[in-house]
Amino acid sequence: MHAPLPEIMPLRVGIAGLGTVGAAVAGILNRQANQLAARCGRPIRVTAVSARDRNRDRGIDLAGYRWFDDPVALASDPEIDCFVELVGGSDGPARRAVETALAAGKHVVTANKALLAAHGLALSELAERTGAALAFEASSAGGIPVVKTLREALAGNNVSKLYGILNGTCNYILSRMETEGLTFDDCLKDAQRLGYAEADPTFDVEGFDTAHKLAILTSLAFGTKIDAEAIHVEGISSITPFDLRMADDLGFRIKLLGVAERTKTGIEQRVHPTMVAKTSAIAQVMGVTNAVTIDADAVGELTLVGPGAGGGPTASAVIADIADVARGTVGLPFGLPVSRLEQPVRSAMQRHEGGYYIRLAVADRPGAAAAIVTRMAEAGISLESIVQRRSEAAAARDPEGRSGAPVPVVLITYATTERALRDALAKVSADGHISENPQVIRIERE
Ligand code: HSE
């Protein structure tokens, strides 16, 4: 007679939030149950779920799951071991539910970058105290395993810079505006229809979603405390078809980048539309695809490229974390105890150094361009090129240029500081030659 095999306890999972990602997680856990059980050494079973609308058709059979209207009640259910938070939002039910689960020693898997950017340190401390896992691979760059890469695969490196396309919606919008000449609004509607955009798309297009992800990745890259408030954030809603055409003419593409860099003066964190050389690797990343480049001393330059949003890719990352929990291989959330994460020294945006694209609406009269160029020279800013480009319609209306009507003038600068540029532009505005706020897009040279 053989001794009976020890009973293998399944990991009992509760999923809060059954939107695009939650439904995909439940579907994959169901379809891949046998394979996951073999890989993790124990079955993973969804036992309970929570969402707002019980009757919505999500394309999955919910009959076998206990239903909770309130995610906080699900988080305290004694019959789950792992709470998967896909509710979203930095506060409210998502935060209360995650705190409840961690306080009870339940493992938490979340895709919620807003929550982590705002409360990641406090939640990590709570997880450390109760011995629970707090895993968040899906929070940054969708299906790209960048959290594990930074925390585990690059443990032997010192990272000097990290930058990337971290928002699929923005990259999708910019790519389609560029290649199909569509409007911003039409592209945004398609991104929402395809399930890429956040519930409030302002988070995507104004750069906040990228900033939340960058805050998390900066902490992992540099071993520093999350410092989301230090991030300089600009979105893409002010980018016009004219800017995209000019970028193309000048050999650039426009991408919304998140950049974190150790500089002489501290850690610079910034999110803004960026001109990148058309020939660069990052410029080739189109559509909803994300990319993260990491510069580190031992490995050199590493670029990860992959789908950054959508149900399947995000669910893939969530399930990787659930599998770690099932195997018992989850480390500390940020790779170090919170007490050992450094307080980052902030490098102010005014100290940023780089080239700039500046589009001005300049009154078309003698001396206007000369006055602008003089202000640039006074600030020590060297110009790489100057382009004045009237539309055909404007040229037809006023072939002699006598009306003084505004005309777009684009300046490309060599490297200068943000402070010098802003001071010069303030003087240009005060001189009265321009009729709109200047469009300023930073240039990132590899
Ligand atoms: N709205 C996000 C994006 C989804 O477009 O990238 C993933 O965080």
Residues whose N, C-alpha, C, O or C-beta is under 5 A from the ligand:
A	BS01	HSE	S139 L166 N167 G168 T169 Y196 A197 E198 D204 G308 A309
